[in-house]
Structures are given as C-alpha cells and as structure tokens.
C-alpha cells in the first residue's frame, strides 16, 4: 500500500477516535442525564462506542502497518548490503588463489607466476627513452631504438623513481614482455 494512503487512513482513524472521545466526554460529564440509558439517548451512546472502537482499531492497524514497513525495508536493505559485501569478499578470495582449466589442472594466477611467464618470453636489455608518462595513473610509454612504443607502469622500475624524473623523458634500459594486451616493459632502469 502507498505510504501516503497509509498516512491518510491513520489521520482519519485519529480524527474518528478523538471526535468520538470528545463527544463521549461532553455528553457524559457536561450534560449528565441520570436516565440517559433508559431514554432514547441509548442509541447515540452505542453509535459513539462503535465509532470509538473502529477509530482505535483503524489507527492501530495503520500504525502497525507503517512501523512494519519501515522496519522490514531497513532489514532488507541491510541484508542486501551484507550479502553484496560477502559476495565481493568471497570473489576476492577465490580469484587470488587458483583457477582450474578445462582439464582440471590448477593454474596459478598470482603475480609472481605472471612475472615469471612474462620474463621467460622477454627480450632483455633493450634501450630506449620514456616517451610519455601520466602522473595520475602512474603509467606511460617507452620508445625503443626502432621506434616501437611499449607500455610501462611505474611499478615496472627496479628502483624507486620519482614522477618528476619520468616526466623529463630520460633514457632507459628495459626488458620487453608480452601480456594479453600487448608488449610491456619490465625491469626498467634509468641510464644516464
């Protein structure tokens, strides 16, 4: 049910409740007739009692519905968030260990094994110059003596190098490896 409708019905319920209680108090305590129940005024008292009861039931029902909806939505949201976090954590754990190939063999996906594979197919001792370096992303391109542009990341340097030094386009020596995206420069050393 729409929350606006629930609030509207709750308001109507409270109006019925307070109007019936006000009428009841006014009839009983301000104009007291000791023979009211014996006369024709018995029917209005029954009607007021029914209206008061309906108002109480309706207002309590609407209040319960509003409270139930607000607590159930927060519980659902919390469950969704926690299940998403749990799925992310389990995915990270699984992807960091091993993957299985179609033949059922375990294939390691750690960084060390990837570096070993890259170094096996590497051309070592290539000389060139840093052509472009992007400080924000910490990557750039080196150009070898033949004019080929090769991708590198700042973590590919053997020693720690400042961003300022890379922007100056120094001469470098590096090993060339290959990954799924293309050629990559590793073990980069600045040559003076």
Long-range contacts (C-beta under 8 A, 24 or more apart in sequence): 1-65, 3-66, 3-69, 6-62, 6-65, 6-66, 6-69, 7-66, 9-58, 9-62, 10-58, 10-59, 10-62, 10-63, 10-66, 12-58, 13-55, 13-56, 13-58, 13-59, 13-60, 13-61, 13-62, 14-55, 14-59, 15-55, 16-51, 16-52, 16-54, 16-55, 16-58, 16-59, 17-52, 17-55, 17-56, 17-59, 18-55, 19-51, 19-55, 20-48, 20-51, 20-52, 20-55, 21-52, 23-48, 24-48, 24-52, 114-179, 115-186, 118-177, 118-178, 118-179, 118-184, 118-186, 119-175, 119-177, 119-186, 121-177, 121-178, 122-175, 122-176, 122-177, 122-186, 123-175, 123-176, 124-175, 124-187, 125-173, 125-175, 126-173, 126-174, 126-175, 126-176, 126-185, 127-171, 127-172, 127-173, 127-191, 128-171, 128-172, 128-173, 128-174, 129-169, 129-170, 129-171, 129-172, 130-166, 130-169, 130-170, 130-172, 131-169, 133-163, 133-166, 133-167, 133-169, 135-163, 135-167, 138-163, 140-166, 142-172, 142-174, 142-185, 142-188, 144-176, 148-183, 150-174, 150-176, 150-183, 150-184, 150-185, 151-181, 151-182, 151-183, 151-184, 151-185, 152-184, 152-185, 152-186, 152-188, 153-184, 156-184, 156-185, 156-186, 156-187, 156-188, 157-188, 157-189, 157-190, 158-187, 158-188, 158-189, 159-189, 159-190, 161-190, 165-190
